[in-house]
Amino acid sequence: MKKLLMSITIAATMFSCSKLKEDPSPVALSCYERTTKDYLAAYERFAQDPGNVSKCREMVNAARKVVDCPGISAEERRNFEEAAKNACQ
């Protein structure tokens, strides 16, 4: 479970960093970029206090928002759905 969350976090971070290098201009973020950024922030807060149920729920809600974005790949959707499903167990 923790490996899944870490792999999602690493993939999302790499994606965000690569996008910043490609276009440093202040363009509005896409739904996926914005929600992934929110997910990473929620994940970091939860990682600091893994016993906190409200922080876990915040992370789950952030993962669900990523899933709702249009244009997300099927694999990414499955990964975030699994993260949301298993995070607080």
MDAnalysis code that builds the backbone (N, CA, C; Angstrom):
import MDAnalysis as mda
import numpy as np

u = mda.Universe.empty(267, n_residues=89, atom_resindex=np.repeat(np.arange(89), 3), trajectory=True)
u.add_TopologyAttr("name", ["N", "CA", "C"] * 89)
u.add_TopologyAttr("resid", np.arange(1, 90))
u.add_TopologyAttr("resname", ["MET", "LYS", "LYS", "LEU", "LEU", "MET", "SER", "ILE", "THR", "ILE", "ALA", "ALA", "THR", "MET", "PHE", "SER", "CYS", "SER", "LYS", "LEU", "LYS", "GLU", "ASP", "PRO", "SER", "PRO", "VAL", "ALA", "LEU", "SER", "CYS", "TYR", "GLU", "ARG", "THR", "THR", "LYS", "ASP", "TYR", "LEU", "ALA", "ALA", "TYR", "GLU", "ARG", "PHE", "ALA", "GLN", "ASP", "PRO", "GLY", "ASN", "VAL", "SER", "LYS", "CYS", "ARG", "GLU", "MET", "VAL", "ASN", "ALA", "ALA", "ARG", "LYS", "VAL", "VAL", "ASP", "CYS", "PRO", "GLY", "ILE", "SER", "ALA", "GLU", "GLU", "ARG", "ARG", "ASN", "PHE", "GLU", "GLU", "ALA", "ALA", "LYS", "ASN", "ALA", "CYS", "GLN"])
u.atoms.positions = np.array([
    [0.827, -1.179, 0.000],
    [0.000, 0.000, 0.000],
    [0.874, 1.247, 0.000],
    [1.840, 1.255, 0.907],
    [2.709, 2.415, 0.982],
    [3.527, 2.567, -0.299],
    [3.910, 1.421, -0.903],
    [4.658, 1.463, -2.160],
    [3.815, 2.068, -3.271],
    [2.516, 1.759, -3.300],
    [1.627, 2.317, -4.315],
    [1.539, 3.831, -4.165],
    [1.345, 4.311, -2.940],
    [1.271, 5.750, -2.709],
    [2.575, 6.432, -3.093],
    [3.688, 5.814, -2.743],
    [4.975, 6.401, -3.085],
    [5.183, 6.429, -4.595],
    [4.787, 5.376, -5.301],
    [4.973, 5.358, -6.752],
    [4.104, 6.416, -7.421],
    [2.885, 6.605, -6.916],
    [2.020, 7.656, -7.460],
    [2.641, 9.016, -7.187],
    [3.133, 9.204, -5.981],
    [3.741, 10.476, -5.609],
    [4.960, 10.766, -6.471],
    [5.805, 9.781, -6.659],
    [7.008, 9.969, -7.466],
    [6.643, 10.273, -8.914],
    [5.700, 9.537, -9.471],
    [5.287, 9.770, -10.858],
    [4.682, 11.156, -11.027],
    [3.846, 11.558, -10.087],
    [3.218, 12.878, -10.174],
    [4.254, 13.985, -10.034],
    [5.217, 13.805, -9.151],
    [6.266, 14.802, -8.972],
    [7.115, 14.919, -10.226],
    [7.486, 13.795, -10.802],
    [8.283, 13.820, -12.024],
    [7.521, 14.506, -13.149],
    [6.220, 14.218, -13.257],
    [5.402, 14.842, -14.284],
    [5.355, 16.353, -14.078],
    [5.118, 16.785, -12.845],
    [5.029, 18.214, -12.547],
    [6.346, 18.913, -12.835],
    [7.449, 18.309, -12.421],
    [8.758, 18.914, -12.649],
    [9.086, 18.992, -14.135],
    [8.755, 17.974, -14.894],
    [9.045, 17.995, -16.323],
    [8.230, 19.076, -17.018],
    [6.997, 19.281, -16.576],
    [6.166, 20.326, -17.168],
    [6.734, 21.703, -16.856],
    [7.253, 21.909, -15.651],
    [7.821, 23.199, -15.287],
    [9.060, 23.503, -16.120],
    [9.872, 22.497, -16.414],
    [11.074, 22.697, -17.216],
    [10.727, 23.021, -18.660],
    [9.657, 22.429, -19.173],
    [9.274, 22.646, -20.566],
    [8.759, 24.059, -20.796],
    [7.957, 24.560, -19.870],
    [7.314, 25.852, -20.066],
    [7.290, 26.619, -18.745],
    [8.302, 27.467, -18.520],
    [8.356, 28.188, -17.257],
    [7.372, 29.358, -17.163],
    [6.647, 29.656, -18.238],
    [5.708, 30.778, -18.205],
    [4.537, 30.467, -17.277],
    [3.987, 31.486, -16.631],
    [2.889, 31.271, -15.673],
    [1.549, 31.028, -16.373],
    [1.373, 29.836, -16.880],
    [0.143, 29.443, -17.559],
    [-0.744, 28.730, -16.546],
    [-2.047, 28.861, -16.714],
    [-2.968, 28.181, -15.810],
    [-2.732, 26.674, -15.871],
    [-2.732, 26.052, -14.713],
    [-2.503, 24.612, -14.651],
    [-3.731, 23.856, -15.128],
    [-3.490, 22.708, -15.737],
    [-4.599, 21.852, -16.149],
    [-5.223, 21.225, -14.909],
    [-6.377, 20.637, -15.085],
    [-7.055, 19.959, -13.980],
    [-6.136, 18.911, -13.371],
    [-5.506, 18.108, -14.200],
    [-4.631, 17.039, -13.713],
    [-3.457, 17.607, -12.920],
    [-2.810, 18.630, -13.461],
    [-1.660, 19.222, -12.773],
    [-2.070, 19.834, -11.437],
    [-3.167, 20.552, -11.434],
    [-3.641, 21.215, -10.216],
    [-4.023, 20.197, -9.144],
    [-4.795, 19.184, -9.533],
    [-5.248, 18.206, -8.546],
    [-4.106, 17.299, -8.085],
    [-3.162, 17.018, -8.975],
    [-1.999, 16.226, -8.578],
    [-1.162, 17.002, -7.565],
    [-1.020, 18.281, -7.806],
    [-0.292, 19.138, -6.858],
    [-0.996, 19.129, -5.498],
    [-2.309, 19.231, -5.498],
    [-3.081, 19.172, -4.251],
    [-2.927, 17.812, -3.580],
    [-2.920, 16.743, -4.378],
    [-2.736, 15.395, -3.833],
    [-1.372, 15.274, -3.163],
    [-0.330, 15.769, -3.818],
    [1.015, 15.683, -3.244],
    [1.100, 16.432, -1.919],
    [0.470, 17.607, -1.856],
    [0.463, 18.374, -0.605],
    [-0.273, 17.607, 0.491],
    [-1.416, 17.028, 0.150],
    [-2.182, 16.242, 1.128],
    [-1.396, 15.007, 1.552],
    [-0.707, 14.380, 0.611],
    [0.106, 13.204, 0.932],
    [1.220, 13.571, 1.910],
    [1.881, 14.707, 1.674],
    [2.960, 15.142, 2.562],
    [2.439, 15.397, 3.972],
    [1.268, 16.029, 4.082],
    [0.685, 16.272, 5.411],
    [0.352, 14.949, 6.100],
    [-0.196, 14.003, 5.347],
    [-0.536, 12.696, 5.907],
    [0.724, 11.921, 6.296],
    [1.770, 12.004, 5.486],
    [3.016, 11.281, 5.770],
    [3.652, 11.758, 7.073],
    [3.447, 13.022, 7.419],
    [3.989, 13.555, 8.667],
    [3.228, 13.045, 9.881],
    [1.964, 12.675, 9.685],
    [1.131, 12.190, 10.791],
    [0.227, 11.073, 10.277],
    [0.788, 9.882, 9.999],
    [0.018, 8.806, 9.363],
    [-1.137, 8.260, 10.197],
    [-1.182, 8.564, 11.472],
    [-2.288, 8.097, 12.305],
    [-3.481, 9.026, 12.289],
    [-3.349, 10.178, 11.673],
    [-4.410, 11.181, 11.666],
    [-5.431, 10.851, 10.577],
    [-6.625, 10.448, 10.997],
    [-7.662, 10.016, 10.057],
    [-8.138, 11.166, 9.179],
    [-8.242, 12.367, 9.720],
    [-8.720, 13.490, 8.906],
    [-7.725, 13.829, 7.796],
    [-6.430, 13.705, 8.077],
    [-5.424, 13.949, 7.033],
    [-5.466, 12.850, 5.978],
    [-5.773, 11.636, 6.413],
    [-5.911, 10.538, 5.458],
    [-7.107, 10.785, 4.544],
    [-8.211, 11.198, 5.122],
    [-9.405, 11.491, 4.313],
    [-9.151, 12.630, 3.341],
    [-8.390, 13.623, 3.782],
    [-8.034, 14.739, 2.907],
    [-7.242, 14.228, 1.702],
    [-6.318, 13.303, 1.956],
    [-5.528, 12.722, 0.875],
    [-6.415, 11.901, -0.063],
    [-7.353, 11.145, 0.497],
    [-8.278, 10.342, -0.308],
    [-9.128, 11.246, -1.193],
    [-9.647, 12.322, -0.628],
    [-10.458, 13.260, -1.413],
    [-9.634, 13.888, -2.531],
    [-8.377, 14.198, -2.253],
    [-7.504, 14.765, -3.283],
    [-7.270, 13.753, -4.403],
    [-7.088, 12.486, -4.054],
    [-6.899, 11.437, -5.073],
    [-8.150, 11.302, -5.932],
    [-9.311, 11.384, -5.314],
    [-10.569, 11.280, -6.071],
    [-10.742, 12.442, -7.041],
    [-10.266, 13.626, -6.656],
    [-10.357, 14.776, -7.555],
    [-9.470, 14.570, -8.781],
    [-8.320, 13.939, -8.597],
    [-7.443, 13.645, -9.737],
    [-8.162, 12.710, -10.700],
    [-8.826, 11.693, -10.162],
    [-9.546, 10.706, -10.977],
    [-10.635, 11.372, -11.811],
    [-11.247, 12.424, -11.285],
    [-12.338, 13.102, -11.982],
    [-11.877, 13.992, -13.133],
    [-10.589, 14.215, -13.266],
    [-10.089, 15.086, -14.335],
    [-10.254, 14.424, -15.702],
    [-10.638, 15.202, -16.701],
    [-10.735, 14.651, -18.057],
    [-9.338, 14.426, -18.637],
    [-9.220, 13.417, -19.460],
    [-7.969, 13.167, -20.160],
    [-6.928, 12.384, -19.381],
    [-7.247, 11.958, -18.183],
    [-6.289, 11.173, -17.400],
    [-6.230, 9.760, -17.988],
    [-5.030, 9.211, -18.053],
    [-4.880, 7.874, -18.640],
    [-5.537, 6.825, -17.752],
    [-5.879, 5.706, -18.355],
    [-6.540, 4.623, -17.616],
    [-5.644, 4.100, -16.494],
    [-4.362, 3.997, -16.765],
    [-3.432, 3.502, -15.740],
    [-3.344, 4.472, -14.562],
    [-3.217, 5.766, -14.868],
    [-3.179, 6.770, -13.800],
    [-4.477, 6.747, -13.004],
    [-5.594, 6.634, -13.699],
    [-6.902, 6.582, -13.033],
    [-6.956, 5.398, -12.061],
    [-6.518, 4.230, -12.528],
    [-6.509, 3.037, -11.660],
    [-5.609, 3.236, -10.447],
    [-4.437, 3.823, -10.671],
    [-3.504, 4.050, -9.562],
    [-4.100, 4.963, -8.501],
    [-4.711, 6.053, -8.928],
    [-5.297, 6.981, -7.963],
    [-6.545, 6.389, -7.308],
    [-7.314, 5.603, -8.059],
    [-8.476, 4.930, -7.458],
    [-8.026, 3.953, -6.381],
    [-6.961, 3.202, -6.654],
    [-6.424, 2.269, -5.658],
    [-5.899, 3.022, -4.440],
    [-5.225, 4.134, -4.680],
    [-4.708, 4.933, -3.566],
    [-5.851, 5.435, -2.695],
    [-6.917, 5.899, -3.331],
    [-8.072, 6.395, -2.579],
    [-8.760, 5.264, -1.821],
    [-8.821, 4.105, -2.441],
    [-9.520, 2.960, -1.850],
    [-8.784, 2.399, -0.633],
    [-7.460, 2.356, -0.689],
    [-6.676, 1.658, 0.327],
    [-5.936, 2.551, 1.319],
    [-6.006, 3.844, 1.167],
    [-5.158, 4.738, 1.953],
    [-5.382, 4.660, 3.458],
    [-6.598, 4.644, 3.902],
    [-6.886, 4.751, 5.341],
    [-7.063, 3.408, 6.034],
    [-6.736, 2.329, 5.375],
    [-6.929, 1.006, 5.979],
    [-5.789, 0.626, 6.884],
])
